[in-house]
Amino acid sequence: MALPAPVLYPPFNILRLSHAELRVADLAWSRAYYVDLLGLQITHEEPGAIYLRAMEERGHHSLILRQGKPGVGTLGFKLFSEDDLDRAHAWFRLKGLRCGFTERPFMGRVLEAKDPWGVPLEFYATMDRLAPIHQKYALYKGVKPLRIDHFNLFMPDVDKAVSFYSEMGFRVTEYTEDAASGRLWAAWMHRKGGVHDIAFTNGTGPRLHHTAFWVPTPLNIIDLLDLMSTTGYLANIERGPGRHGISNAFFLYIRDQDGHRTEIYCSDYQTCDPDLEPIKWDLKDPQRQTLWGAPAPRSWFELGSTFEGAALVASELAASPIVAP
């Protein structure tokens, strides 16, 4: 299947990914993991919820931890203007998809919507702005996370997911195609000018494979590994360190006790030119997943976080062989 042509004038203007809400079983454990270990900063704490940001972020939060049955509450995106919120509302309604406005703390008017697979999305134009802390070096700890970078989702039909998100203005930067069927195995899509704000990987879904945070250097990842291995978190290290062929990113994957996966990530490249050609990878090329590093464990291919209210669908390509890196 051919990639959809980039939409240069989308129906509403998405600037970037913004935030995720994760449901966690033990908020105290998650606070220790995401704040004390990884180094995210608390911006608001209340019974049942913690709001966090990374060091370069001026918006109020990029991650919400909420007490509850483990899963994903929503994925958030920032729009250019309030008018774009209205345009997004009209667009989702024309698609016959569930959507509606609500008010959110620290964000004001928010459009709640669901994509065709039931992934809960929310869009906003204005979030409370906080004072900069990127030069308050006494606050830096853990892996020194600078900003949220992307989401990666398991989807039962990557071709359809790419087509739908392309209509919203996301552009493909890299992709893997299954030569036998001509269908997409995975695709990386962006709005902000990096390799991806959101990516889709073939598999039973929809499920969240991971949320990624950008860090300054690969040495920050090495420091985190030393810290995790000596403070009781050794079993939470899932994969890495290594370097992906796709995106050229230096990576580490870790999982919390609820199964939520975080990628710690740096070193990808700029993609803001609208005529930048997507890079195609052969599914049988082992360096697409790992340019160098240890092979990914089976858990990395099979486990993900579920979205509240979204029914899981098996992929038609799920029987295709996993090509180990």
Secondary structure in CASP SS format (residue, H / E / C, confidence):
PFRMAT SS
TARGET T0000
AUTHOR 0000-0000-0000
METHOD secondary structure of the structure
MODEL  1
M C 1.00
A C 1.00
L C 1.00
P C 1.00
A C 1.00
P C 1.00
V C 1.00
L C 1.00
Y C 1.00
P C 1.00
P C 1.00
F C 1.00
N C 1.00
I E 1.00
L E 1.00
R E 1.00
L E 1.00
S E 1.00
H E 1.00
A E 1.00
E E 1.00
L E 1.00
R E 1.00
V E 1.00
A C 1.00
D C 1.00
L H 1.00
A H 1.00
W H 1.00
S H 1.00
R H 1.00
A H 1.00
Y H 1.00
Y H 1.00
V H 1.00
D H 1.00
L H 1.00
L C 1.00
G C 1.00
L C 1.00
Q E 1.00
I E 1.00
T E 1.00
H E 1.00
E E 1.00
E E 1.00
P C 1.00
G C 1.00
A E 1.00
I E 1.00
Y E 1.00
L E 1.00
R E 1.00
A C 1.00
M C 1.00
E C 1.00
E C 1.00
R C 1.00
G E 1.00
H C 1.00
H C 1.00
S C 1.00
L E 1.00
I E 1.00
L E 1.00
R E 1.00
Q E 1.00
G C 1.00
K C 1.00
P C 1.00
G E 1.00
V E 1.00
G E 1.00
T E 1.00
L E 1.00
G E 1.00
F E 1.00
K E 1.00
L E 1.00
F C 1.00
S C 1.00
E H 1.00
D H 1.00
D H 1.00
L H 1.00
D H 1.00
R H 1.00
A H 1.00
H H 1.00
A H 1.00
W H 1.00
F H 1.00
R H 1.00
L H 1.00
K C 1.00
G C 1.00
L C 1.00
R C 1.00
C E 1.00
G E 1.00
F E 1.00
T E 1.00
E E 1.00
R E 1.00
P C 1.00
F C 1.00
M C 1.00
G E 1.00
R E 1.00
V E 1.00
L E 1.00
E E 1.00
A E 1.00
K E 1.00
D C 1.00
P C 1.00
W C 1.00
G C 1.00
V C 1.00
P E 1.00
L E 1.00
E E 1.00
F E 1.00
Y E 1.00
A C 1.00
T C 1.00
M C 1.00
D C 1.00
R E 1.00
L C 1.00
A C 1.00
P C 1.00
I C 1.00
H C 1.00
Q C 1.00
K C 1.00
Y H 1.00
A H 1.00
L H 1.00
Y C 1.00
K C 1.00
G C 1.00
V C 1.00
K C 1.00
P C 1.00
L C 1.00
R E 1.00
I E 1.00
D E 1.00
H E 1.00
F E 1.00
N E 1.00
L E 1.00
F E 1.00
M E 1.00
P C 1.00
D C 1.00
V H 1.00
D H 1.00
K H 1.00
A H 1.00
V H 1.00
S H 1.00
F H 1.00
Y H 1.00
S H 1.00
E H 1.00
M C 1.00
G C 1.00
F C 1.00
R E 1.00
V E 1.00
T E 1.00
E E 1.00
Y E 1.00
T E 1.00
E E 1.00
D E 1.00
A C 1.00
A C 1.00
S C 1.00
G C 1.00
R E 1.00
L E 1.00
W E 1.00
A E 1.00
A E 1.00
W E 1.00
M E 1.00
H E 1.00
R C 1.00
K C 1.00
G C 1.00
G C 1.00
V C 1.00
H C 1.00
D C 1.00
I E 1.00
A E 1.00
F E 1.00
T E 1.00
N E 1.00
G C 1.00
T C 1.00
G E 1.00
P C 1.00
R E 1.00
L E 1.00
H E 1.00
H E 1.00
T E 1.00
A E 1.00
F E 1.00
W E 1.00
V C 1.00
P C 1.00
T C 1.00
P H 1.00
L H 1.00
N H 1.00
I H 1.00
I H 1.00
D H 1.00
L H 1.00
L H 1.00
D H 1.00
L H 1.00
M H 1.00
S H 1.00
T H 1.00
T C 1.00
G C 1.00
Y C 1.00
L H 1.00
A H 1.00
N H 1.00
I E 1.00
E E 1.00
R E 1.00
G E 1.00
P E 1.00
G E 1.00
R E 1.00
H C 1.00
G C 1.00
I H 1.00
S H 1.00
N H 1.00
A C 1.00
F E 1.00
F E 1.00
L E 1.00
Y E 1.00
I E 1.00
R E 1.00
D C 1.00
Q C 1.00
D C 1.00
G C 1.00
H C 1.00
R E 1.00
T E 1.00
E E 1.00
I E 1.00
Y E 1.00
C E 1.00
S C 1.00
D C 1.00
Y C 1.00
Q C 1.00
T C 1.00
C C 1.00
D C 1.00
P C 1.00
D C 1.00
L C 1.00
E C 1.00
P C 1.00
I E 1.00
K E 1.00
W E 1.00
D E 1.00
L C 1.00
K C 1.00
D C 1.00
P H 1.00
Q H 1.00
R H 1.00
Q C 1.00
T C 1.00
L C 1.00
W E 1.00
G C 1.00
A C 1.00
P C 1.00
A C 1.00
P C 1.00
R H 1.00
S H 1.00
W H 1.00
F H 1.00
E H 1.00
L C 1.00
G C 1.00
S E 1.00
T E 1.00
F E 1.00
E C 1.00
G C 1.00
A C 1.00
A C 1.00
L C 1.00
V E 1.00
A C 1.00
S C 1.00
E C 1.00
L C 1.00
A C 1.00
A C 1.00
S C 1.00
P C 1.00
I C 1.00
V C 1.00
A C 1.00
P C 1.00
END
